[in-house]
Amino acid sequence: MSEAVSQGSAEVREPTGNHAAMLLVLLAATFLVRFDFFVVNVAALSLGTDLGASATALELIVGGYAFAYAGGMITGGRLGDLHGHRRLFVIGVLAFTVTSLLCGVAVTAEQLVLARLAQGLAAALMVPQVLAVITSDFPPHARGRAFAGYGIASGLGSIAGQVLGGALVQADVAGLGWRLIFLVNVPIGVVTAIVAARVLSDRRDAPRTGLDPLGTLGLSGALALLLVPLGLGQPAGWPAWTWICLALAVPVAAATVRWEQALGRRGRSPVLDLRLFRLPSFRLGLVAGVAFNMYFGSLMFTLSLLLQAGLDLGPLAAGLVFSPMGVCFSLTALYGGRLHARFGPGSLVWGSLVTGAGLALLAVGLHVRGAGIGVAWVLFCLALVGLGNGVVLPSLMGASLTHVRPESAGVASGVLATSQQFAVSGGVAVIGALYFGVVGHDTGGAAHAAAMRWALWADVVLVLAVIGVVLALKRAEKTR
């Protein structure tokens, strides 16, 4: 197999095709996947009423998508490297469109659970190709703006899932109710697939050396052993099976790594090329991304709880509170790539400091006012958080992939996307458990305000960890 990573800069590619059109279809897919990750949260009550879904079924409808998505992304990235990123992207978009339709027409909770699992697998085929195409097909001078666009689409998709999802359910167009949040994907997906087939290049960078089914099974199994208990453990009260799964994840992951190493030594093509981790930019960027996404996932979850259970806002009003964060995120993400090009990792440090300041100010406001905190103060603090996030997230992704060669862009993107998904789930589980532990059996607003303070300070610690890792990355870049 060709050398998967380089100790120098990534190979420079000549521009191919219409990069504006290419970026548009890539970002449309990114938006849809992030939108569908968050949109089900606001429809959970309607799903329970219309389909008679139990609490466990609702957890699987919400979490099954995330599990399948995370478990399949590394394999999806490797398939793109082997068979062409355009082909896998178009297949993924079409599969996502069909599974969205199946979600929208489901008549039982069991059907919706299966459709959501399939939708997550479709997303896992599609998403790794987005970053892979940007890394391998865009010229160096265009990548910063492309990564910024990726960050904007990801951020807006997350916020839109909260805001537009509530609006779509509440509008109840043609009596469709919650079904519209899935059916709206169908026309967008069809158009995206048609355009993608025309504008994306059909280049395949990795040699056709076959798949690694044992490695795929091992990676998927290890991720499932981690993500399933993290997603379902807290609502179920952490029964024994959750701890058994978490304990088994370690030896399964270790055995898979040893198999991947052995396969690489024999000149075969492991699904996970461990040589990627020799690159300081990739290794440290991945760690920073995990810390950042743990904070972000936990904030979206715990703040939703505070707004609805602690401040008594309705689903739509609570979703609208996130709007300033999304707007500010978009504004700074437009310039995040330029700031990183000019100031290097220093821009990530300053962006993280702004994010941390917004979180700390919100925690202080809750300490002073408790459940009586004004919504205006919450909006101001979230605006600061959005400003910082917009600088950090797109540039962090770009920095992680800087020295990855095109033939490994797909699997590298899959690893990053998987780590992000795991981090979001882990942040929700760990900091969510802290939140519920502080609330206890007290359903009053004061208890939720106190729980949110603890969650916010934990988020601040994670943001400070991002700063520490970025400074280490800055030192590593100087010694290259």
C-alpha positions in Angstrom: 0.0 0.0 0.0 1.2 3.5 -0.7 2.6 5.5 2.2 -0.4 6.6 4.1 1.0 9.6 5.8 3.7 12.0 5.1 6.1 13.9 7.4 5.8 16.8 5.1 2.9 18.8 3.8 0.1 17.0 2.0 0.5 16.6 -1.7 -0.7 19.6 -3.7 -3.5 18.9 -6.1 -4.5 20.8 -9.1 -8.1 22.2 -8.8 -10.7 20.0 -10.5 -14.2 21.0 -11.4 -16.3 23.8 -10.0 -15.1 24.1 -6.4 -18.1 26.3 -5.4 -20.6 23.7 -6.7 -18.5 20.9 -5.1 -18.5 22.7 -1.7 -22.2 23.4 -1.9 -23.2 19.7 -2.3 -20.7 18.6 0.4 -22.1 21.2 2.8 -25.7 20.3 2.1 -24.9 16.7 3.1 -23.1 17.9 6.2 -26.0 20.0 7.2 -28.5 17.2 6.8 -26.5 14.7 8.9 -26.1 17.2 11.8 -29.7 18.4 11.5 -31.0 14.8 11.8 -28.8 14.1 14.8 -30.4 16.9 16.9 -33.9 17.2 15.4 -35.4 14.1 17.0 -34.9 15.6 20.5 -37.6 18.1 19.9 -40.0 15.5 18.4 -39.6 12.9 21.2 -42.9 13.7 22.9 -44.8 13.5 19.6 -43.1 10.2 18.7 -44.1 8.8 22.1 -47.7 9.9 21.6 -48.2 8.9 17.9 -46.3 5.7 17.8 -46.8 4.6 21.4 -43.0 4.4 21.8 -41.7 3.3 25.1 -38.8 5.1 26.9 -36.4 2.5 25.6 -37.7 2.8 22.0 -37.3 6.6 22.2 -33.7 6.2 23.4 -33.0 3.9 20.4 -34.7 6.3 18.0 -32.5 9.1 19.2 -29.3 7.1 20.0 -29.5 4.4 17.3 -28.7 6.9 14.6 -25.7 8.1 16.6 -24.5 4.5 17.3 -24.7 3.4 13.7 -23.2 6.7 12.5 -20.2 6.5 14.8 -19.7 2.8 14.3 -19.5 2.9 10.5 -17.5 6.1 9.7 -14.0 4.6 9.7 -15.2 1.9 7.4 -17.0 4.4 5.3 -13.9 6.5 5.0 -11.8 3.5 3.9 -14.4 2.5 1.3 -14.1 6.0 -0.1 -10.3 5.7 -0.3 -10.6 2.3 -2.1 -13.6 2.9 -4.4 -13.7 6.6 -5.0 -15.0 9.4 -2.8 -17.6 10.6 -5.4 -19.1 7.1 -5.7 -19.4 6.6 -1.9 -20.7 10.1 -1.4 -23.5 9.6 -4.0 -24.3 6.2 -2.6 -24.4 7.6 0.9 -26.6 10.5 -0.1 -29.1 8.3 -1.9 -29.2 5.8 1.0 -29.7 8.7 3.5 -32.6 9.9 1.3 -34.3 6.5 1.1 -33.9 5.9 4.9 -35.2 9.4 5.7 -38.3 8.5 3.6 -38.6 5.2 5.6 -38.4 7.2 8.8 -41.1 9.5 7.7 -43.5 6.7 6.7 -42.9 4.5 9.8 -46.1 3.4 11.5 -44.6 1.6 14.5 -41.8 2.5 16.9 -39.9 -0.7 15.9 -40.0 0.4 12.2 -38.6 3.8 13.1 -35.8 2.4 15.2 -34.7 0.2 12.3 -35.0 3.1 9.8 -32.9 5.3 12.1 -30.2 2.7 12.4 -30.1 2.4 8.6 -30.1 6.2 8.3 -27.0 6.4 10.6 -25.2 3.8 8.5 -26.0 5.9 5.4 -24.6 9.0 7.1 -21.4 7.0 7.9 -20.9 6.4 4.2 -21.4 10.0 3.3 -19.7 12.2 5.9 -16.1 10.9 5.7 -16.1 11.7 2.0 -16.8 15.4 2.7 -13.5 16.0 4.5 -11.7 13.6 2.2 -12.7 15.6 -0.9 -11.8 18.9 0.7 -8.4 17.5 1.7 -7.6 15.7 -1.6 -9.4 17.7 -4.3 -9.2 21.3 -3.1 -6.0 23.3 -3.7 -4.2 24.5 -0.5 -5.4 28.1 -0.8 -9.0 27.0 -1.0 -9.0 24.5 1.9 -9.3 27.1 4.7 -12.5 28.5 3.3 -13.8 25.0 2.6 -13.1 23.9 6.2 -14.8 27.1 7.4 -17.8 26.2 5.3 -17.8 22.7 6.8 -17.8 24.2 10.3 -20.6 26.6 9.4 -22.7 23.7 8.0 -22.1 21.6 11.1 -22.9 24.3 13.5 -26.0 25.5 11.7 -27.2 21.9 11.3 -26.9 21.4 15.0 -28.7 24.6 15.9 -31.4 24.1 13.1 -32.1 20.7 14.6 -33.2 22.4 17.8 -34.9 25.5 16.2 -36.4 24.4 12.9 -37.2 21.0 14.2 -39.5 22.5 16.9 -41.0 24.8 14.3 -41.7 22.0 11.8 -43.3 19.8 14.4 -45.4 22.7 15.8 -46.5 23.8 12.3 -48.0 20.3 11.6 -48.0 20.9 7.8 -50.7 18.8 6.1 -51.1 16.9 9.4 -47.7 15.3 9.0 -46.5 16.4 12.4 -43.1 14.9 13.3 -42.9 13.0 10.0 -42.0 16.3 8.2 -38.6 16.5 10.0 -37.6 13.3 8.0 -39.5 13.9 4.8 -37.9 17.3 4.3 -34.6 15.5 3.6 -36.0 13.7 0.6 -36.1 16.5 -2.1 -32.8 17.9 -0.7 -31.1 14.5 -0.9 -32.3 13.8 -4.4 -31.0 17.2 -5.7 -27.7 16.8 -3.8 -27.0 13.3 -5.2 -27.7 14.5 -8.8 -25.4 17.5 -8.5 -22.7 15.5 -6.7 -22.6 12.9 -9.5 -21.9 15.7 -12.0 -19.5 18.0 -10.1 -17.3 15.8 -7.9 -14.2 14.3 -9.3 -13.9 10.5 -9.8 -10.4 10.1 -8.5 -9.3 7.1 -6.4 -6.1 7.7 -4.5 -5.6 4.4 -2.6 -4.7 1.1 -4.4 -7.5 -1.5 -4.8 -6.2 -4.0 -2.2 -9.4 -5.2 -0.7 -11.2 -4.7 2.6 -10.4 -5.7 6.1 -13.6 -7.4 7.4 -12.1 -8.5 10.7 -10.7 -5.1 11.5 -14.1 -3.5 10.5 -15.9 -5.9 12.9 -13.4 -5.2 15.7 -13.6 -1.5 15.4 -17.4 -1.5 15.1 -17.7 -3.9 18.1 -15.4 -1.8 20.3 -17.3 1.4 19.4 -20.6 -0.3 20.1 -19.4 -1.6 23.5 -18.5 2.0 24.4 -21.3 4.0 22.8 -24.3 1.8 23.7 -23.8 1.9 27.4 -22.8 5.6 27.4 -26.0 6.4 25.5 -28.4 4.1 27.4 -26.7 3.6 30.7 -27.8 6.8 32.5 -31.5 6.6 31.7 -31.5 2.9 32.7 -29.7 3.5 36.0 -26.4 2.0 34.9 -27.3 -1.7 35.2 -24.6 -4.4 35.3 -24.6 -4.9 31.5 -23.4 -1.4 30.9 -20.3 -1.8 33.0 -19.6 -5.2 31.4 -19.8 -3.7 28.0 -17.5 -0.8 28.9 -15.0 -3.3 30.4 -15.1 -5.5 27.3 -14.5 -2.5 25.0 -10.8 -2.3 26.2 -9.7 -5.8 25.3 -11.7 -5.7 22.0 -10.1 -2.4 21.0 -6.6 -3.7 22.0 -7.0 -6.9 20.0 -8.2 -4.9 17.0 -5.2 -2.6 17.1 -2.8 -5.6 17.2 -4.6 -7.1 14.2 -4.4 -3.8 12.3 -0.6 -3.6 13.1 -0.1 -7.2 11.9 -2.0 -6.6 8.7 0.0 -3.4 8.0 3.3 -5.3 8.5 2.2 -7.9 5.9 1.7 -5.1 3.3 -2.1 -5.4 3.4 -4.6 -2.6 3.8 -6.0 -2.3 7.3 -9.2 -0.4 7.7 -7.4 1.8 10.3 -4.0 2.9 9.2 -2.2 3.4 12.5 0.6 5.3 10.8 -1.7 8.3 10.8 -1.1 8.6 14.6 2.6 9.2 13.9 1.7 12.7 12.7 1.6 15.1 15.6 -0.9 17.4 13.8 -3.3 14.5 13.4 -2.7 13.0 16.9 -3.0 16.2 18.8 -5.7 17.6 16.7 -7.8 14.5 17.4 -7.3 14.9 21.1 -8.3 18.5 21.0 -11.3 17.7 18.9 -12.4 15.1 21.4 -12.2 17.6 24.3 -14.0 20.3 22.3 -16.9 18.0 21.2 -17.3 16.6 24.7 -17.9 20.1 25.9 -20.2 21.0 23.0 -22.3 17.9 23.2 -22.8 18.2 26.9 -23.7 22.0 26.6 -26.4 21.3 24.0 -27.9 18.6 26.2 -27.7 20.2 29.7 -28.7 23.7 28.5 -31.8 22.2 26.9 -32.7 20.6 30.2 -32.1 23.9 32.1 -34.2 26.0 29.7 -37.2 23.6 29.7 -37.1 22.0 33.2 -35.5 24.9 35.1 -36.7 28.0 33.3 -40.0 26.6 32.1 -39.6 27.4 28.4 -41.5 25.5 25.7 -39.6 23.4 23.1 -39.7 26.1 20.4 -38.8 28.9 22.8 -35.9 26.8 24.2 -34.7 26.1 20.7 -34.7 29.8 19.8 -32.4 30.5 22.7 -29.7 28.7 20.8 -30.1 31.0 17.7 -27.6 33.7 18.7 -25.0 31.0 19.2 -25.6 29.7 15.7 -25.5 33.2 14.2 -22.3 34.2 15.9 -20.8 30.8 15.1 -21.5 31.4 11.4 -20.0 34.9 11.5 -16.7 33.9 13.0 -16.4 30.6 11.1 -16.3 32.6 7.9 -13.1 34.2 9.0 -11.7 31.3 11.2 -9.7 29.9 8.3 -8.1 33.3 7.5 -7.3 33.8 11.2 -5.6 30.4 11.4 -3.7 31.1 8.2 -2.4 34.3 9.7 -1.9 33.5 13.3 -1.6 29.7 13.3 -2.6 27.7 16.4 -2.7 31.0 18.3 -6.1 31.7 16.8 -7.4 28.5 18.3 -6.2 29.6 21.7 -7.9 32.9 21.5 -11.1 31.4 20.2 -11.1 28.8 23.0 -10.6 31.6 25.5 -13.7 33.4 24.2 -15.7 30.2 24.4 -14.5 29.6 28.0 -15.3 33.2 29.0 -18.9 32.8 27.7 -19.3 29.5 29.7 -17.8 31.0 32.8 -20.0 34.1 32.7 -23.1 32.0 32.3 -22.0 29.9 35.3 -21.4 33.1 37.4 -24.9 34.4 36.3 -26.5 31.2 37.5 -24.5 31.4 40.8 -25.8 35.0 41.4 -29.4 34.7 40.1 -30.1 30.9 40.1 -33.3 30.1 38.2 -34.1 33.8 38.2 -31.4 34.4 35.6 -32.6 36.5 32.7 -32.9 35.0 29.3 -31.0 38.1 27.9 -27.9 37.1 30.0 -28.1 33.6 28.7 -28.4 34.9 25.1 -25.3 37.1 25.6 -23.2 34.3 27.1 -24.2 31.9 24.3 -23.3 34.6 21.7 -19.8 34.7 23.2 -19.7 30.9 23.1 -20.7 30.9 19.4 -18.1 33.5 18.5 -15.3 31.3 20.0 -16.7 28.1 18.6 -16.7 29.5 15.1 -12.9 30.3 15.3 -12.0 26.9 16.8 -14.0 24.1 15.1 -13.3 24.7 11.4 -9.6 25.4 11.9 -9.2 22.5 14.3 -10.5 20.1 11.6 -8.2 21.6 9.0 -5.2 21.5 11.3 -5.8 17.8 12.1 -5.7 16.9 8.3 -2.9 19.2 7.3 -0.2 16.5 6.7 -2.5 13.6 5.7 -1.8 12.4 2.2 -4.8 12.2 -0.2 -4.8 8.4 -0.4 -5.6 8.3 3.4 -7.9 11.3 3.5 -11.0 9.1 3.7 -10.0 7.0 6.6 -8.4 9.9 8.4 -11.7 11.9 8.1 -13.6 8.8 9.3 -11.4 8.6 12.4 -11.9 12.3 13.2 -15.6 12.1 12.6 -15.9 9.0 14.7 -13.9 10.5 17.5 -16.2 13.6 17.4 -19.3 11.5 17.6 -17.9 9.4 20.5 -16.9 12.6 22.2 -20.4 14.1 21.9 -21.9 10.9 23.3 -19.3 10.7 26.0 -19.9 14.4 27.0 -23.6 13.9 27.2 -23.2 10.7 29.3 -20.5 12.0 31.7 -21.5 15.6 32.2 -25.2 14.6 31.9 -24.7 12.2 34.8 -23.1 15.0 36.8 -26.1 17.2 36.0 -28.7 14.6 37.1 -26.6 13.8 40.1 -26.9 17.4 41.4 -30.6 17.6 40.5 -31.4 14.4 42.3 -35.1 14.1 43.0 -35.6 17.9 43.2 -37.5 19.1 40.2 -37.4 22.8 41.1 -35.7 25.5 39.1 -33.0 26.1 41.8 -31.8 22.5 41.5 -31.5 22.7 37.7 -29.6 26.0 38.0 -27.2 24.5 40.5 -26.7 21.4 38.2 -26.1 23.7 35.2 -23.4 25.5 37.1 -21.5 22.3 37.8 -21.9 21.2 34.2 -20.6 24.6 32.9 -17.5 24.5 35.1 -16.8 21.0 33.8 -17.2 22.4 30.2 -14.7 25.1 31.1 -12.2 22.5 32.1 -12.6 20.7 28.8 -12.1 24.0 26.9 -8.9 24.7 28.9 -7.8 21.2 27.9 -8.3 22.2 24.3 -6.0 25.2 24.9 -3.3 23.0 26.4 -3.4 20.5 23.5 -3.3 23.3 20.9 -0.2 24.8 22.6 1.4 21.4 22.4 0.5 21.3 18.7 2.1 24.7 18.3 5.3 23.5 19.8 5.3 20.4 17.7 4.8 22.4 14.5 7.8 24.6 15.4 10.0 21.5 15.7 9.0 20.0 12.3 
